[in-house]
Each structure stands twice: as structure tokens, then as C-alpha cells.
Amino acid sequence: MPRLEDCWFYHTFDFPNIGVIPGNWDLRGRVEAYLGHVHFAGKRVLELGTASGFLALEMEKRGADVVAFDIAENLLPDLVPHASHLPIHAMQLSDNDFYRRLRNSFHFAQEQFGGHATHVTGNIYDLAPSIGLVDVSTFGSILMHLRDPFLALANAARFTRETMIITDRNYETPEYHAMLRAGQPAPVAPMPSSWAFRGYRKLGKLLFGDEIFPSQSLGKPLEVPAMMFLPNIADPELKQKLNSWFAYSPLVLQRMLGILGFADCTLTYHTQKYFSGEELQMFTLVARRTEAQRSRIDGPYPW
Ligand SMILES: C[S@@+](CC[C@H](N)C(=O)[O-])C[C@H]1O[C@@H](n2cnc3c(N)ncnc32)[C@H](O)[C@@H]1O
């Protein structure tokens, strides 16, 4: 087992004989919200980007058999190749020690709690068929760090029999909120949601298609299917954020999941504790398979 001092913890843990070791995120007590209240008993789960593996342990506790995936030692993460920070970029890319310590934290935590998750490393854009089929796949706070979120989702979709879960940041910046509402008319008084109105709306849909009565008008916040490019050369803290690519509206992810055959989506919001003490807003999308699964999971894209 790795030594505690050789670990870097992304998640906060309360270890049996050691006590609390703080990490970047403290998800303790809020796992149900983070994972969209999905039932894991008897499910085989592929967790993409396990980091210190707190969620792998929690899903196992709830009865799942977990494959915990992370980036392979010989691969580079998707860092933003910002022209004026190329030396920093190169330094970060060569900092394998960070990822070694992160992997150590996973194995340390598994050992401490007697976890059985299989730790698989590789390329999220080219998942190995040997992982095999799973019932559920999870993308916890990883899509924001990827240059090609759709390819990563498509990779997991081909392995997933039932449910895909995405948890990501619901940014509290004016820019993000402007994106969610870009080009939308100001909200009008909430429309009634009685059975008579729902029937009327269904009829409207049948006659005129989806756009006539968008579901947002039923009291949900307005939202567009958009993603925002986060790196900004005007941001003085940019060089500390070279691993952040996109902020998503839940709707853009819902559209991607629909294309991949997971059109039945549930969206929930929650807050989680960041190490600075801040409560950060997040959303979780749970998407159920609505199209039959392809018969093969190997071969070249698009499988
Ligand atoms: C922000 S952490 C999320 C941890 C955990 N899923 C959660 O929700 O608490 C992102 C994880 O994704 C991994 N990761 C980033 N880029 C990756 C890639 N290209 N392939 C596989 N894993 C990647 C990182 O190593 C890290 O463990």
C-alpha cells in the first residue's frame, strides 16, 4: 500500500484509524445528490475519472461492482496550450508526480476501506473493449477538463446498457448565466400545468412540432443548448486554470446524450463543498437509454 505522505487527495476522507484527510472536494453526506439518486445495487458501473476514488467506494457501498477509470501514466491530460504559458504548460505536462500521487491516493483509500473496485487506466477517448459492458457510467466533474466532451461521452455510451450520469459545475458567473439565456425572450408568467393544459400542449406538439411549447415554459429556467469556452487571456488567473475547457448548459449535454441514444433525462441541482469552504453549485443529469445498444463495442469510431 502507498504511504500516506506519497498521496495527493482530490476527495476528503475520514479514515478509520487516521481521521479526516482533507481533499479538494468534500462530498461526504451528499453523494446521493451528486450521483442523481440512482440505485446502484447489483449494477456494474464504469466511473470515468475516479481521482481518489471516493465515489467508487460509495457506489460499492450501495451494491455496485465498480470499474474506476483514470488517465494512463504514459498519457497527457488535455491541458489548454495557451501560447504565452507554453513553458508552464510543458512543466505541467511533465509533472507525472502529481498523477502518481493521485493514483496512490486511490489505492490508499481502497485499502483503508477494503474496496474492491478495479482500477483501469487508459485514454478516455479510446476506451478498451476489455472493460466490457456496464449498466451505468458516470462522468463526475470530468467533462469540463476535456477538449472533446462528445467523443468521451460516445466512448462511454457504447459500453453502457442503462444509465449515464453527468455531474458538472453550474457556474455562478454572469457570463455563464448569460449563456444559459442567450437570445431567449424574457420569461413570461408561468404557464399552468394542469392536466387540461398538458393535453393541450401534447396536441400542440403533435400538430406543430416541439418548438411551439418548449418544456422550459412549464416553469423551468430558460436554457439554450450551449457550451462556453472557459480559457480567457484576459483572466489574470488563467495559468492556474489550464485544465478547464468548457462550461456547459445542462441542455447541451442533454442534446449530446439524446444523439447517443440516452434521451430520457432527469436534471437536478445541488451544492457541494470545495476546500476553500465555498459551497459550489452543480447539476446532475441522469440519462436513461432509449435506443437499442449497438451490437459491438470495439472497432473504430463511430463503432
Ligand atoms: C476533477 S476530477 C473528478 C473526480 C471524480 N469523478 C468526482 O466527481 O469527484 C477529474 C478526474 O478525471 C481524470 N481525467 C482528466 N482527464 C482525463 C482523461 N483524458 N482521461 C481519463 N481521465 C482523465 C483526472 O485524472 C481526475 O482523476
The ligand as an SDF file (V2000), in Angstrom:
LIG
                    3D

 27 29  0  0  0  0  0  0  0  0999 V2000
  -11.9580   16.6880  -11.3280 C   0  0  0  0  0  0  0  0  0  0  0  0
  -11.5750   15.0040  -11.1000 S   0  0  0  0  0  0  0  0  0  0  0  0
  -13.1590   14.2680  -10.7850 C   0  0  0  0  0  0  0  0  0  0  0  0
  -13.1670   13.1650   -9.7440 C   0  0  0  0  0  0  0  0  0  0  0  0
  -14.4760   12.4200   -9.5240 C   0  0  0  0  0  0  0  0  0  0  0  0
  -15.0020   11.8640  -10.7410 N   0  0  0  0  0  0  0  0  0  0  0  0
  -15.5220   13.2760   -8.8660 C   0  0  0  0  0  0  0  0  0  0  0  0
  -16.5400   13.5700   -9.4840 O   0  0  0  0  0  0  0  0  0  0  0  0
  -15.3560   13.6300   -7.7040 O   0  0  0  0  0  0  0  0  0  0  0  0
  -11.2140   14.5650  -12.7620 C   0  0  0  0  0  0  0  0  0  0  0  0
  -10.5590   13.2430  -12.9410 C   0  0  0  0  0  0  0  0  0  0  0  0
  -10.5420   12.9690  -14.3210 O   0  0  0  0  0  0  0  0  0  0  0  0
   -9.2760   12.4770  -14.6940 C   0  0  0  0  0  0  0  0  0  0  0  0
   -9.0200   12.8200  -16.0760 N   0  0  0  0  0  0  0  0  0  0  0  0
   -8.7750   14.0320  -16.6070 C   0  0  0  0  0  0  0  0  0  0  0  0
   -8.5530   13.9360  -17.9300 N   0  0  0  0  0  0  0  0  0  0  0  0
   -8.6630   12.6290  -18.2340 C   0  0  0  0  0  0  0  0  0  0  0  0
   -8.5420   11.8920  -19.4340 C   0  0  0  0  0  0  0  0  0  0  0  0
   -8.2470   12.4860  -20.5920 N   0  0  0  0  0  0  0  0  0  0  0  0
   -8.7200   10.5620  -19.3870 N   0  0  0  0  0  0  0  0  0  0  0  0
   -9.0300    9.9590  -18.2220 C   0  0  0  0  0  0  0  0  0  0  0  0
   -9.1570   10.5920  -17.0520 N   0  0  0  0  0  0  0  0  0  0  0  0
   -8.9740   11.9160  -17.0620 C   0  0  0  0  0  0  0  0  0  0  0  0
   -8.2950   13.1400  -13.7450 C   0  0  0  0  0  0  0  0  0  0  0  0
   -7.1000   12.4080  -13.6570 O   0  0  0  0  0  0  0  0  0  0  0  0
   -9.1180   13.1550  -12.4640 C   0  0  0  0  0  0  0  0  0  0  0  0
   -8.9360   11.9660  -11.7650 O   0  0  0  0  0  0  0  0  0  0  0  0
  1  2  1  0
  2  3  1  0
  2 10  1  0
  3  4  1  0
  4  5  1  0
  5  6  1  0
  5  7  1  0
  7  8  2  0
  7  9  1  0
 10 11  1  0
 11 12  1  0
 11 26  1  0
 12 13  1  0
 13 14  1  0
 13 24  1  0
 14 15  1  0
 14 23  1  0
 15 16  2  0
 16 17  1  0
 17 18  1  0
 17 23  2  0
 18 19  1  0
 18 20  2  0
 20 21  1  0
 21 22  2  0
 22 23  1  0
 24 25  1  0
 24 26  1  0
 26 27  1  0
M  CHG  2   2   1   9  -1
M  END
$$$$
